């Protein structure tokens, strides 16, 4: 069955769009692969920093937040494989670390101030005439 000319042009356009969707799926797959590769490199470097003892809990929390922004499947498994500490524990320890820092930075409480004495009324003397 052959289509009339206006429909044939629309059908050809639909076919081109299907081809374009296939190309976009391929491109997306390659981009995801590149992102996972970059994550793995980042995690390897982060793991070395952790082993050297040069990483705070807050830095680990920020690193996980950065990686999780990519919303890629399998991040937790990659994280656990490289770092070995669950993201939940990292977040809890970062909060505790921040609370300890805030406690140390808080100035000592000021001594209780005394109340001001009540205002005295000055008695006026009568003027001598």
Secondary structure, 3 states (H helix, E strand, C coil): CCCCHHHHHHHHHHHHHHHHHHHHHHHHHHHHHHHHHHHHHHHHHHHHHHHCCCCCHHHHHHHHHHHHCCCCCCHHHHHHHHCCCCHHHHHHHHHHHHHHHHHHHCCCCCCCCCCCCCCCCCCCCCCCC
